[in-house]
Amino acid sequence: MIDDPMDRIAAALERMSPAPLSAPDFDAATAFVWHPDPDRLVPVPQVARIDLPLLIGVDRARDTLLANTRQFAAGLPANNALLWGARGMGKSSLVKAIHADVHASHEGLRIVELQREDLPSVGRLLTLLRGASQRFILFCDDLSFGHDDAHYKSLKAVLDGGIEGRPENVVLYATSNRRHLMPRDMIENERGSAINPSEAVEEKVSLSDRFGLWLGFHPCDQDQYLAMIRGYCDAFGVEIDDDTLRAEAVEWQATRGARSGRVAWQYFVDLAGRKGVPVSGG
């Protein structure tokens, strides 16, 4: 029996504390999703993605990120990468497709998805990954920060690593619609109202500078848009003549008010459904 009140409190806290997270079986899957509270890495049996050759109009970004990923998977120096730019142009699709492509020749490569709102827990995730024999792409999709958002400070743990340094077996790939990860009007507002305008936003804007690779994605033109759809049709065996495809695809983009890789895929899914052809990925 514990008589000392402090001993009783300590014992109660010990019972309430979660047991240390043990490393999962990283050979159980090639992809995982990080969930905090309680901390856990959930394996993803089948990743939703399309094959790398089907990503059209992003050749420079594809080649650069593919070379960087191959270096990383081989245990060589590699950079963190920020994929930024137009919505729906295949930023997240490229990351997932490159992981699959490189994993085919480097079986120890894994991808771990981290949600932006879970960034405060990233230190615990890095501790878990640091001791593993596999190599990990830490993937944060749709990354951006708003006013008074302190989550960006947690991201520095991945990019800079603090006193321990970033784990040698972890690289960060993030996607964002914003080159500097924060709205332009917010940057201008803080510069205009601060006592020292240059210092007011330097900490947040400089965050994007910590990525070794900046890969820009820009809106596609109509020829690229149609080529994307034709590539999907050929890959999945959907038969349609060029004139019909052009007429339908142009009408589809007009109803959406946009032209992008995402819109091309959405039209193709509709077309495949009408043709009775099953598809997967996306």
C-alpha positions as CSV (number, residue, x, y, z in Angstrom):
1,M,0.0,0.0,0.0
2,I,1.3,3.5,-0.9
3,D,1.0,5.9,2.0
4,D,2.8,9.0,0.6
5,P,0.4,11.3,-1.3
6,M,3.1,12.2,-3.8
7,D,3.7,8.5,-4.4
8,R,0.0,7.9,-5.0
9,I,-0.1,10.8,-7.5
10,A,2.9,9.5,-9.3
11,A,1.5,6.0,-9.5
12,A,-1.8,7.3,-10.8
13,L,-0.1,9.4,-13.5
14,E,1.9,6.3,-14.5
15,R,-1.3,4.3,-15.0
16,M,-2.8,7.1,-17.0
17,S,0.2,7.6,-19.3
18,P,0.0,5.7,-22.6
19,A,2.6,3.0,-23.1
20,P,5.5,4.0,-25.3
21,L,4.6,3.5,-29.0
22,S,6.4,0.5,-30.4
23,A,7.6,0.6,-34.0
24,P,5.1,-1.0,-36.4
25,D,6.0,-3.7,-38.8
26,F,7.3,-1.5,-41.6
27,D,7.4,-4.6,-43.9
28,A,3.6,-5.0,-43.6
29,A,2.9,-2.2,-46.2
30,T,4.7,0.3,-48.4
31,A,2.6,3.2,-47.2
32,F,1.4,4.4,-43.8
33,V,-0.8,7.3,-42.4
34,W,0.2,8.9,-39.1
35,H,-2.5,9.5,-36.5
36,P,-1.8,11.1,-33.1
37,D,-3.9,10.8,-29.9
38,P,-3.1,8.0,-29.6
39,D,0.0,7.9,-31.7
40,R,-0.1,5.2,-34.4
41,L,1.1,4.5,-37.9
42,V,-1.7,2.8,-39.9
43,P,-0.7,0.7,-42.9
44,V,-2.4,1.4,-46.2
45,P,-2.8,-1.8,-48.1
46,Q,-3.5,-0.1,-51.5
47,V,-2.6,3.5,-52.3
48,A,-4.9,5.5,-54.5
49,R,-2.6,6.6,-57.4
50,I,-2.0,6.5,-61.1
51,D,1.0,5.3,-63.0
52,L,3.9,7.7,-63.5
53,P,3.7,7.7,-67.4
54,L,0.1,8.9,-67.2
55,L,1.1,12.2,-65.7
56,I,1.4,14.6,-68.7
57,G,2.7,18.1,-68.8
58,V,4.9,18.0,-65.7
59,D,8.0,16.6,-67.3
60,R,10.5,18.9,-65.6
61,A,9.1,18.4,-62.1
62,R,8.8,14.6,-62.7
63,D,12.4,14.2,-63.8
64,T,13.8,16.4,-60.9
65,L,11.7,14.7,-58.2
66,L,12.4,11.2,-59.6
67,A,16.1,11.8,-59.6
68,N,16.0,13.1,-56.0
69,T,13.9,10.2,-54.8
70,R,16.2,7.6,-56.4
71,Q,19.2,9.3,-54.7
72,F,17.4,9.2,-51.4
73,A,16.3,5.6,-51.8
74,A,19.9,4.6,-52.6
75,G,21.1,6.1,-49.3
76,L,22.6,9.2,-51.1
77,P,22.1,12.9,-50.2
78,A,18.7,14.2,-51.2
79,N,16.6,17.4,-50.7
80,N,13.3,18.1,-49.2
81,A,10.9,19.2,-51.9
82,L,8.0,21.7,-52.1
83,L,5.6,21.1,-55.0
84,W,3.6,24.3,-55.4
85,G,1.3,25.9,-58.0
86,A,-2.0,25.5,-59.8
87,R,-4.7,23.3,-58.3
88,G,-5.4,20.0,-59.8
89,M,-2.2,19.7,-61.8
90,G,-0.9,16.5,-60.3
91,K,1.3,17.6,-57.4
92,S,0.1,14.9,-54.9
93,S,-0.4,12.4,-57.7
94,L,3.3,12.9,-58.8
95,V,4.6,12.2,-55.2
96,K,2.6,8.9,-54.9
97,A,3.4,7.8,-58.5
98,I,7.2,8.4,-57.9
99,H,7.1,6.5,-54.7
100,A,5.6,3.5,-56.5
101,D,8.1,3.8,-59.4
102,V,11.2,4.0,-57.2
103,H,9.9,1.3,-54.7
104,A,10.0,-1.2,-57.6
105,S,13.8,-1.0,-57.5
106,H,14.3,0.0,-53.9
107,E,12.1,-2.2,-51.7
108,G,13.0,-0.4,-48.5
109,L,11.3,2.9,-49.6
110,R,8.2,3.8,-47.6
111,I,5.8,6.8,-47.8
112,V,4.1,8.2,-44.6
113,E,1.3,10.7,-45.0
114,L,1.1,13.4,-42.3
115,Q,-1.8,15.8,-42.1
116,R,-1.1,19.5,-41.7
117,E,-3.2,19.7,-38.5
118,D,-1.0,16.9,-37.0
119,L,2.3,18.8,-37.5
120,P,2.6,19.4,-33.7
121,S,3.1,15.7,-33.2
122,V,5.8,15.4,-35.9
123,G,8.6,15.2,-33.4
124,R,7.2,11.9,-32.0
125,L,6.8,10.5,-35.5
126,L,10.4,11.4,-36.4
127,T,11.6,9.6,-33.3
128,L,9.8,6.5,-34.4
129,L,11.1,6.6,-37.9
130,R,14.7,7.4,-36.9
131,G,15.4,4.0,-35.6
132,A,14.0,2.0,-38.6
133,S,16.1,0.4,-41.3
134,Q,13.7,1.6,-44.0
135,R,13.8,5.0,-45.7
136,F,10.7,7.2,-45.6
137,I,9.2,9.9,-47.7
138,L,7.2,12.0,-45.3
139,F,4.3,13.4,-47.4
140,C,2.3,16.5,-46.3
141,D,-0.4,17.4,-48.8
142,D,-2.0,20.8,-49.3
143,L,0.3,22.6,-46.9
144,S,-0.4,26.2,-46.0
145,F,-0.5,28.5,-43.0
146,G,-2.9,31.2,-42.1
147,H,-2.8,34.2,-39.7
148,D,-1.7,33.3,-36.1
149,D,-1.0,29.7,-37.3
150,A,1.9,28.3,-35.3
151,H,1.9,24.9,-36.9
152,Y,4.8,26.1,-39.2
153,K,7.1,26.0,-36.2
154,S,6.5,22.2,-35.9
155,L,7.5,21.9,-39.6
156,K,10.9,23.1,-38.8
157,A,11.6,19.9,-36.9
158,V,11.4,18.1,-40.2
159,L,13.3,20.6,-42.3
160,D,16.0,21.5,-39.8
161,G,15.8,18.7,-37.3
162,G,16.8,20.8,-34.2
163,I,19.8,19.6,-32.2
164,E,19.5,16.0,-33.4
165,G,19.2,17.0,-37.1
166,R,16.7,15.6,-39.5
167,P,16.8,11.7,-39.5
168,E,19.0,10.5,-42.3
169,N,16.3,8.1,-43.4
170,V,13.6,10.7,-43.8
171,V,12.9,13.3,-46.5
172,L,9.9,15.6,-46.7
173,Y,7.8,16.1,-49.8
174,A,5.0,18.8,-49.4
175,T,2.5,20.2,-51.8
176,S,0.9,23.6,-51.7
177,N,-1.0,26.0,-53.8
178,R,1.2,28.8,-52.4
179,R,4.9,29.2,-53.1
180,H,5.6,30.8,-49.7
181,L,3.0,28.6,-47.8
182,M,1.0,31.7,-46.7
183,P,-1.5,34.0,-48.6
184,R,0.1,37.0,-50.4
185,D,-2.4,39.4,-48.8
186,M,-1.3,38.2,-45.4
187,I,2.3,38.8,-46.2
188,E,1.5,42.3,-47.4
189,N,-0.7,43.1,-44.4
190,E,2.0,42.1,-41.9
191,R,4.7,44.0,-43.8
192,G,2.5,47.1,-43.8
193,S,1.6,47.0,-40.1
194,A,4.8,45.8,-38.5
195,I,7.3,48.0,-36.7
196,N,10.0,46.1,-38.6
197,P,8.3,44.9,-41.8
198,S,11.2,42.8,-43.0
199,E,11.3,40.8,-39.8
200,A,7.5,40.5,-39.4
201,V,7.1,37.8,-42.1
202,E,10.7,36.6,-42.5
203,E,10.2,33.6,-40.2
204,K,7.2,32.3,-42.1
205,V,8.3,33.2,-45.6
206,S,11.8,31.7,-45.0
207,L,10.1,28.4,-44.2
208,S,9.8,27.6,-47.9
209,D,13.4,28.5,-48.4
210,R,14.3,25.5,-46.3
211,F,13.1,23.2,-49.0
212,G,16.0,22.3,-51.3
213,L,13.7,21.8,-54.3
214,W,11.0,24.1,-55.5
215,L,8.9,22.5,-58.2
216,G,6.4,24.7,-59.9
217,F,3.1,23.5,-61.5
218,H,1.3,25.7,-63.9
219,P,-2.2,25.5,-65.6
220,C,-2.2,23.2,-68.7
221,D,-3.2,24.3,-72.2
222,Q,-5.9,22.6,-74.2
223,D,-3.5,20.3,-76.1
224,Q,-2.1,19.0,-72.8
225,Y,-5.6,18.6,-71.3
226,L,-6.7,16.5,-74.3
227,A,-3.4,14.5,-74.3
228,M,-4.0,13.6,-70.6
229,I,-7.4,12.2,-71.5
230,R,-6.2,10.3,-74.5
231,G,-3.4,8.8,-72.3
232,Y,-6.0,7.6,-69.8
233,C,-8.2,6.1,-72.6
234,D,-5.2,4.2,-74.1
235,A,-4.1,3.0,-70.7
236,F,-7.5,1.7,-69.6
237,G,-8.7,0.5,-73.0
238,V,-11.5,3.1,-73.4
239,E,-12.3,3.5,-77.1
240,I,-13.4,6.9,-78.5
241,D,-12.5,8.7,-81.7
242,D,-10.6,12.0,-81.5
243,D,-13.3,14.3,-82.7
244,T,-15.8,13.0,-80.1
245,L,-13.3,13.1,-77.3
246,R,-12.4,16.7,-78.2
247,A,-16.0,17.9,-78.3
248,E,-17.0,16.2,-75.1
249,A,-13.8,17.1,-73.2
250,V,-14.0,20.8,-74.2
251,E,-17.7,20.9,-73.2
252,W,-16.8,19.2,-69.9
253,Q,-14.1,21.8,-69.1
254,A,-16.5,24.6,-70.0
255,T,-19.1,23.4,-67.5
256,R,-16.4,23.2,-64.8
257,G,-14.9,26.6,-65.5
258,A,-11.4,25.1,-65.3
259,R,-8.9,23.0,-67.2
260,S,-6.5,20.9,-65.2
261,G,-5.3,17.4,-64.8
262,R,-8.0,16.8,-62.2
263,V,-10.7,17.9,-64.6
264,A,-9.2,15.7,-67.2
265,W,-9.4,12.7,-64.9
266,Q,-13.0,13.5,-63.8
267,Y,-14.1,13.6,-67.5
268,F,-12.3,10.4,-68.1
269,V,-14.0,8.7,-65.1
270,D,-17.4,9.8,-66.5
271,L,-16.5,8.5,-70.0
272,A,-15.2,5.2,-68.7
273,G,-18.4,4.8,-66.7
274,R,-20.5,5.4,-69.8
275,K,-18.4,2.9,-71.7
276,G,-18.7,0.3,-69.0
277,V,-14.9,0.1,-68.4
278,P,-13.8,-0.2,-64.7
279,V,-10.9,2.1,-63.6
280,S,-8.8,2.4,-60.5
281,G,-6.5,5.1,-59.1
282,G,-6.8,8.8,-59.2
